[in-house]
Amino acid sequence: MEFHETDPHEAQIARDTLERYSGSEVSRFGSYVLLTNFSRYIRMFAEIYQVPLMEGSMFTAAHAPDLDISIIDFKLGAAAAALIVDLVSFLPTVKGALMLGMCGGLRRHYKVGDYFVPIASIRGEGASDFYFPPEVPALANFLIQKAATEIFDRENIPYHIGITHTTNIRFWEFNEAFKEKLKENKAQSIEMECATLFSASYRRKLPLGALLLISDLPLKKGGIKTKKSARAVFDTYSSDHLAKGVETLLSMKDKLKHKAKGAFRGKSAETDI
C-alpha cells in the first residue's frame, strides 16, 4: 500500500471527516491527544477540566486548551483504531497521542487494576496489514512509554511491561484452540486495538503509545469479565487511569521536543522518521 502523507486533498478530507465525526472543529484539538474506548473517560475529563463535551456522528471528544490536550472516544476495535489514527495524524498541530485502554491480563501473578505498558503488539487483528507487510513489527513509541513508566517509578506504583496480543475477535474466551495459541506466543495481555494503533501511527509519522489497565484475567478460572466486575473496575480504577494518561502526555511534551530522530513529529518529520 502506497501512502502520500503530504497530499493536500487527502489532508483536507481527513480534517473534514474528523470534524464531522467528532463534532469538533480542527482548531479546537490540542497538540496532544488521548484516545479511549470509554465514554466515562470523556465525561470525567470534561468535568475535571470544566470543558464541554463535543459529539459528532461517530466520536465524542473534549478539549482542554490550557493543557493543550484533547481526548476522543473512538469506540471499539481495529477498524475504528485505524480510522482515528488516519484522521488525527492530519491535525496540523498534533505532536503525539496516547491510548488509554483496557486489556486482559494473561499471567498468573497479574491482578485486576494493574497497569500494563505494552512495548509491542502481536498483529492478530488484520487491519495493520493495510499499513505494513507481516514482517514489520507493531511497536509503541519508546519515549511515550518511557514517560509513563517514569511516572510509575517515581510514585512507586507497580506495573507490567511486555507484549500484547491484538485480536479482532471479542468473544474468544471459550475457544480452546485460540487460548492455546495465546499460551504459545507468550503474549502477556490481550486487547483489540494496539497493533493497529502502533502500525498506523508509525506509517502516519504520529508518535503514539498506550497505557492499558488490566480489567480481567480471562485465562484464570472465574477471571472473565462480567457486567458486575466491569462496573467495579470503572468505579475503582478509571479516575486514576485518566489522571496517569494526562500526566504522561504532559511529561512527554519535553521528551518529544528534545529527543532524536524518529521520536518527534515536527517540521522535519518527513525526513526524521
C-alpha positions in Angstrom: 0.0 0.0 0.0 1.4 3.4 -1.0 0.8 6.4 1.2 1.1 10.0 0.2 1.2 11.8 3.5 1.7 15.2 2.0 -1.3 15.1 -0.4 -3.2 18.3 0.4 -6.5 16.8 -0.8 -6.1 13.8 1.5 -5.3 16.1 4.4 -8.4 18.2 3.7 -10.7 15.2 3.5 -9.2 13.8 6.7 -9.7 17.0 8.6 -13.2 17.4 7.3 -14.1 13.9 8.3 -12.7 14.3 11.8 -14.8 17.5 12.3 -17.9 15.6 11.1 -17.3 12.5 13.2 -16.2 14.3 16.4 -18.4 17.4 16.3 -15.2 19.5 16.9 -13.5 22.0 14.6 -9.9 21.1 13.9 -8.8 24.3 15.5 -10.1 23.0 18.9 -7.8 20.0 19.0 -4.7 20.1 21.2 -1.2 19.1 20.2 -1.5 16.0 22.4 -4.4 13.6 22.1 -5.8 10.9 24.5 -7.5 8.1 22.7 -10.0 5.9 24.5 -12.9 3.5 24.1 -14.9 4.7 27.1 -17.5 7.4 27.3 -16.9 7.6 31.0 -13.4 8.8 30.5 -14.6 11.6 28.2 -17.2 12.7 30.8 -14.7 12.6 33.6 -12.2 14.7 31.5 -14.9 17.3 30.7 -15.9 17.5 34.3 -12.4 17.8 35.8 -11.2 20.4 33.4 -14.6 22.2 33.1 -14.9 21.9 29.3 -17.8 21.0 27.1 -18.5 17.6 25.6 -18.5 17.6 21.8 -20.4 14.9 20.0 -20.3 14.1 16.3 -21.7 11.3 14.1 -19.2 8.7 15.4 -16.9 10.0 18.1 -17.2 12.0 21.4 -14.5 14.5 22.2 -13.4 17.1 24.8 -10.7 19.7 24.6 -8.7 21.3 27.4 -6.9 24.3 25.8 -5.0 25.2 29.0 -3.3 21.8 28.8 -3.1 21.6 25.0 -4.7 18.2 25.4 -7.8 16.7 23.7 -9.5 13.3 24.3 -11.5 11.3 21.9 -13.7 8.2 22.4 -13.2 6.4 19.1 -15.3 3.3 20.0 -14.1 -0.3 19.8 -11.9 -2.5 17.6 -9.2 -2.4 15.0 -11.2 -0.7 12.2 -12.0 2.2 14.5 -8.4 2.4 15.7 -7.1 2.6 12.1 -9.6 5.4 11.3 -8.8 7.5 14.3 -5.1 7.4 13.6 -5.6 8.2 9.9 -7.7 11.2 10.9 -5.8 12.5 13.9 -2.4 12.3 12.1 -3.6 15.1 9.8 -4.3 17.6 12.6 -1.9 20.5 11.8 -0.6 20.8 15.3 -0.6 17.2 16.6 2.6 16.1 18.2 1.7 12.8 20.0 -1.1 10.5 21.2 -1.7 8.0 24.0 -4.2 5.2 24.0 -6.0 4.7 27.4 -7.5 1.3 27.1 -8.1 -1.9 29.0 -6.7 -5.4 28.5 -7.0 -8.9 29.7 -4.0 -10.0 31.8 -2.5 -13.3 30.7 -0.1 -14.0 33.6 -0.9 -15.7 36.8 0.6 -13.0 39.0 -1.2 -10.2 37.3 -4.1 -8.6 39.2 -7.1 -6.6 38.1 -6.3 -2.9 38.4 -2.6 -3.3 37.5 -1.2 -1.2 34.8 0.3 -2.7 31.6 2.7 -0.7 29.4 3.0 -2.5 26.0 6.2 -2.3 24.1 4.8 -4.1 21.1 1.8 -5.9 19.8 1.2 -9.2 18.0 -0.7 -8.4 14.9 -3.6 -10.8 15.1 -6.3 -8.3 14.1 -5.8 -7.9 10.3 -6.2 -4.1 10.0 -2.5 -3.5 10.4 -1.9 -5.4 7.2 -3.2 -2.3 5.3 -0.2 -0.3 6.6 2.7 -2.8 6.6 3.6 -6.3 5.4 3.5 -9.1 8.1 7.3 -9.0 8.8 7.1 -5.4 10.2 6.5 -5.3 14.0 3.9 -3.2 15.7 5.9 -1.1 18.2 4.8 1.5 20.6 6.7 4.8 20.7 9.5 4.3 23.2 9.6 7.8 24.6 5.9 7.9 25.3 6.1 4.5 27.1 9.2 5.7 29.0 7.2 8.8 30.1 4.5 6.5 31.6 6.9 4.2 33.3 8.9 7.0 34.8 5.7 8.3 36.5 5.0 4.9 38.0 8.6 4.5 39.2 8.6 8.0 40.7 5.3 7.3 42.5 6.3 3.7 43.4 3.3 2.2 41.5 3.7 -1.4 40.3 3.2 -2.0 36.6 4.0 -4.6 33.9 5.8 -4.2 30.6 5.5 -6.6 27.7 3.8 -7.7 24.5 0.0 -7.6 24.0 -1.9 -9.8 21.5 -4.3 -7.7 19.4 -7.3 -9.7 18.2 -10.3 -8.8 16.1 -12.4 -11.4 18.0 -14.1 -10.1 21.2 -15.7 -13.4 22.3 -12.7 -15.7 22.3 -12.6 -16.9 25.9 -14.3 -20.3 25.1 -12.2 -21.1 22.0 -9.7 -23.6 23.3 -7.5 -23.5 20.2 -7.2 -19.8 20.4 -6.3 -19.9 24.1 -3.6 -22.4 23.3 -2.2 -20.1 20.7 -2.1 -17.3 23.3 0.0 -19.5 25.6 2.3 -20.5 22.8 3.0 -17.0 21.6 3.7 -15.9 25.2 1.8 -12.6 25.0 1.3 -11.0 28.4 -2.0 -9.3 27.7 -4.8 -9.3 25.1 -6.9 -6.4 23.6 -8.3 -5.2 20.3 -6.6 -2.0 19.1 -2.9 -1.7 19.9 -1.3 -3.4 16.9 -3.4 -1.3 14.6 -2.7 1.9 16.5 1.0 1.3 16.6 1.2 0.3 12.9 -1.0 3.1 11.6 0.8 5.7 13.7 4.2 4.6 12.5 3.1 4.8 8.9 1.5 8.2 9.5 4.5 9.5 11.5 2.5 10.1 14.6 4.3 9.3 17.9 1.8 7.1 19.8 1.9 5.0 22.9 -0.5 3.1 25.1 -1.3 2.8 28.8 -3.5 -0.2 29.5 -5.4 -1.1 32.6 -5.8 -4.8 33.3 -9.6 -5.3 33.6 -9.9 -9.0 33.8 -7.8 -12.3 33.9 -9.5 -14.3 31.2 -7.2 -17.4 31.4 -7.9 -17.8 35.1 -10.8 -19.7 36.5 -13.6 -17.2 37.2 -11.5 -14.4 35.7 -13.6 -13.5 32.7 -15.1 -10.0 32.8 -18.7 -9.8 33.8 -21.2 -6.9 34.0 -20.6 -6.6 37.7 -16.8 -6.8 37.6 -16.6 -4.3 34.7 -18.6 -1.8 36.7 -16.3 -2.4 39.7 -13.2 -1.8 37.5 -14.6 1.5 36.2 -15.7 2.7 39.7 -12.4 1.8 41.3 -9.7 2.5 38.7 -10.8 4.8 35.9 -10.2 8.1 37.6 -6.5 7.2 38.3 -6.1 5.8 34.8 -7.3 9.0 33.2 -5.1 11.0 35.6 -2.0 9.0 34.7 -2.8 9.4 31.0 -2.9 13.2 31.3 0.3 13.2 33.4 2.0 11.0 30.7 1.1 13.5 28.0 2.3 16.4 30.0 5.6 14.6 30.6 6.1 13.6 27.0 6.0 17.2 25.8 9.6 17.7 26.8 10.7 14.3 25.8 9.4 14.6 22.3 10.9 18.0 22.0 14.4 17.2 22.9 15.0 13.7 21.6 16.4 12.3 18.4 15.2 11.1 15.0 12.1 9.1 14.9 10.7 10.5 18.1 9.4 14.0 17.3 6.7 15.0 14.9 8.0 18.4 13.9 8.7 20.3 10.7 11.3 17.8 9.7 9.0 14.8 10.2 9.2 13.9 6.5 12.9 13.1 6.9 13.1 12.2 10.5 11.0 9.0 10.5 
